[in-house]
Amino acid sequence: MLWSLFKIILFVVIVAALAIGAGYLMESSGGIQITAGGTEFTLGPLQSVISALVAILVVWVFLKLFGLLIATLKFINGDETAISRYFDRNRERKGFQALSEGLMALASGEGRLAMAKATKAEKYLHKPELTDLITAQAAEMTGDRKKAEEVYKRLVQNETTRFVGVRGLMKQKLDAGDTETALKLAERAFAIKPKHEEVQDTLLRLQAKNADWSGARRTLNAKLKHGALPRDVHKRRDAVLALSEAKGVLDEGKTIEAQEAAIAANKSSPDLIPAAAMAARSHIAQGRSKYAVRLLKKAWQAQPHPDLASAFAEIEPNETPQARLKRFTQLTSMRPEHRETKLLLAELNLAAEDFPAARRAMGDLAEKEPDTRVLAITAAIERGEGASDAVVRGWLARALTAPRGPQWVCDNCKTIHTEWTPVCNTCESFDTLSWTTPKQSETVLPAGAEMLPLIVGSLEDKSAPVDEAEVIDPDPVSQGESTPETDTTSGSEDAPTNAETPEPEKVK
């Protein structure tokens, strides 16, 4: 405000001074006499002022023309001048316009146009760190992998674009299936930018696929350190890696290290079923049955599972079926309404030849959740209670067309696995296997399979007499040294629970 007032006052003062000076010159007498070539010129006061202003203007124009001449000579010589700066700004304007058009073409899927615009932008801008990236992505879009690899290698040589080049080469190797080279590039990219989440995930997945569990745990700790992973998720995944590392040590024959690693994995995530089962077997091998019982009970409380029951059976491998049924009360009393508890209790009663108790334990599972395992157990109960061969065959035929029940299913690609693994065998995702019932059966049955129960036998015909020799063995897995829980609750490998359909050959 004050500055504006000051400028107004200054302007008024200058105008007043000029007016006073002009009035003074108009009233004064005399002038300027100039003699040139024998001719004398006399200028009055006003004419003298005008002549002086014209002279100043002529000198200023001369100086400007002289400066333009000097600038032109410098421009021709290659020095930076106003002329060169003008042409530079013009080239820069054209270059950035071509760059923006290249980005728009890349976003719209026009790969060849994007490459042409990137080439034009490079011609004007001479900034490969900007144009090479567009060229590489456009080359990938058009399928020119060789051109893209060439550009990415140029980016690697520049310190400012090295990470972009390494990441681009890594993705190319992944697409080509060269996981060994991709792993090395991922490690290099991780060293340049350890906070980059995509690189962290890619490195972790490649390390897990190559069974580099210790390296994967370091990468996982880096994700936690840089805030890319919640603490609870890190805790579980670290337990998964520790369990995988323990299995690797076990394969090498170093049992003590494997036991310690399995116990450490279970402490990190007590609800991880494979870790709980392996840690329990480690305690059993060391003669610490009390710790194994405590660990399995805690895991069963979190999620009942056949593998936990199998490990619980290994605590006392030589006990009688009646003693085993009594000892398993520690598990069956914890989650009595869970389907796994009901199935386990039915299998234990089958082994003890208490068929009415097995039927009571099953409840209405055959009507509400009829899967392969449920119907197989029901067939065994029917045989144990003296049902005819036609009835038993009817239940077994129904089991052929029934769903497989809960299995290890990948949450990402929905692939069914016969046993738990840290990495999905199909999509190679890490820690995506869950014990759940798949939406569709793993086996595609032929048309008309649902008619099998009506063809091979009735589910209610019990009128025919049953010979003692035809009654199914109520304890088919307790022969010799084996125990009922070890086989009937072993998950997807041995029992018809998860992966195998019950075979009619079991009916004698």
Secondary structure by P-SEA (a helix, b strand, c coil): caaaaaaaaaaaaaaaaaaaaaaaaaaccbbbbbbcccbbbbbcaaaaaaaaaaaaaaaaaaaaaaaaaaaaaaaaaccccaaaaaaaaaaaaaaaaaaaaaaaaaaacaaaaaaaaaaaaaacccccccaaaaaaaaaaaacaaaaaaaaaaaaaacccaaaaaaaaaaaaaaaacaaaaaaaaaaaaaaaccccaaaaaaaaaaaaaacaaaaaaaaaaaaaaaccccaaaaaaaaaaaaaaaaaaaaaacaaaaaaaaaaaaaaacccaaaaaaaaaaaaaaacaaaaaaaaaaaaaaacccaaaaaaaaaccccccaaaaaaaaccccccccccaaaaaaaaaaaaaacaaaaaaaaacccccccccaaaaaaaaaaaaaacccaaaaaaaaaaaaaccccccccccccccccccccccccccccccccccccccccccccccccccccccccccccccccccccccccccccccccccccccccccccccccccccccccccc
